[in-house]
């Protein structure tokens, strides 16, 4: 039952993510122009598929808390990125997986009224967070 609910929440979040595009403000783009020019030379050496996989990983991280393994699987299975691009994305998107685990733990605590031990178990065995990430999440729940 927990897995079905979790999968349902994940599916709804993915649908919402794909349905909504994130528009960036012009002031944000202007301030990032110089950064983009600096990064452009190093990015040009990275294949386009890898760069778009990183962008997609960042989108997911901002809306659906996922473990490194969960995100890798999502990028390969749902978004059809290659395993190599997916590996690159999860390692180079600058995602704090402890924070992702904590956000997921908060969801379980708020929506499913799970105990800390049940949350830890769910994070490790279903969501594929590492034991350390799950421990961090449970230790930082309020």
C-alpha positions in Angstrom: 0.0 0.0 0.0 2.8 2.4 0.9 4.6 1.6 -2.4 1.4 2.2 -4.4 0.8 5.6 -2.7 4.4 6.6 -3.2 4.3 5.6 -6.8 1.1 7.5 -7.2 2.6 10.6 -5.6 5.7 10.3 -7.9 3.5 9.8 -11.0 1.4 12.8 -10.2 4.5 14.9 -9.6 6.1 13.8 -12.8 2.9 14.6 -14.7 2.8 18.0 -13.1 6.4 18.6 -13.9 6.1 17.8 -17.5 2.9 19.8 -17.8 4.4 22.9 -16.4 7.4 24.7 -17.9 9.6 26.8 -15.7 9.9 30.3 -17.1 12.9 32.2 -16.1 12.7 35.9 -15.4 14.7 38.2 -17.6 16.6 39.6 -14.6 17.7 36.1 -13.7 18.8 35.5 -17.2 20.7 38.8 -17.4 22.6 38.1 -14.2 23.5 34.6 -15.4 24.7 35.7 -18.9 28.3 36.2 -17.8 28.2 32.9 -15.9 26.9 31.1 -19.0 29.6 32.5 -21.2 32.3 31.3 -18.8 30.8 27.8 -18.6 30.1 27.7 -22.4 33.6 26.7 -23.3 33.7 23.8 -20.9 30.1 22.8 -21.7 30.8 22.6 -25.4 33.0 19.6 -24.6 30.1 17.8 -22.8 27.7 16.1 -25.2 24.3 17.8 -25.6 22.5 14.7 -24.3 24.5 14.9 -21.1 23.7 18.6 -20.6 20.0 18.1 -21.2 20.0 15.2 -18.8 21.6 17.5 -16.1 18.8 20.1 -16.8 16.1 17.4 -16.4 17.7 16.1 -13.2 17.7 19.6 -11.8 14.0 19.9 -12.7 13.2 16.7 -10.9 15.2 17.7 -7.9 13.2 20.9 -7.6 9.9 19.2 -7.6 10.1 15.5 -6.8 12.6 14.4 -4.1 14.5 11.4 -5.4 17.5 9.4 -4.5 20.5 9.2 -6.8 19.4 5.7 -7.9 15.7 6.8 -8.2 16.7 9.8 -10.4 19.0 7.7 -12.5 16.3 5.2 -13.1 13.8 7.9 -13.9 16.1 9.5 -16.5 16.8 6.2 -18.2 13.3 4.6 -18.0 10.9 7.5 -18.3 13.0 10.2 -20.1 14.9 7.7 -22.3 18.4 9.1 -21.6 21.3 6.8 -22.1 22.8 5.2 -19.0 26.0 7.2 -19.5 24.1 10.5 -19.7 22.0 9.6 -16.7 25.1 8.7 -14.7 26.7 12.1 -15.7 23.5 14.0 -14.7 23.1 12.5 -11.2 26.8 13.2 -10.5 27.0 16.7 -12.0 23.6 18.4 -11.3 24.7 19.7 -8.0 21.9 17.9 -6.1 22.1 17.5 -2.3 20.8 14.0 -1.9 20.6 14.4 1.9 18.2 17.3 1.3 16.3 15.1 -1.2 16.0 12.4 1.4 14.8 14.9 4.1 12.1 16.3 1.7 10.9 12.7 0.9 10.9 11.9 4.6 8.8 15.0 5.4 6.3 13.8 2.7 6.0 10.4 4.4 5.7 12.0 7.8 3.0 14.5 6.7 0.9 12.5 4.3 1.2 8.9 5.7 1.9 9.5 9.4 4.8 7.0 9.3 7.1 6.4 12.3 10.8 7.4 12.0 11.8 3.8 11.7 9.2 3.1 9.0 10.3 6.3 7.1 14.0 5.1 7.3 13.0 1.7 5.9 10.9 3.2 3.1 13.7 5.6 2.1 16.3 2.8 1.9 14.3 -0.1 0.6 11.8 1.6 -1.7 13.2 5.0 -2.6 16.8 3.7 -2.8 18.4 6.4 -0.7 21.6 5.3 1.0 21.5 4.4 4.6 23.5 7.5 5.5 21.0 9.7 3.6 18.0 8.0 5.3 19.7 8.4 8.7 20.3 12.1 8.0 16.7 12.6 6.9 15.2 10.9 10.0 17.6 12.8 12.3 16.5 16.1 10.8 12.7 15.6 10.8 10.9 18.0 13.1 
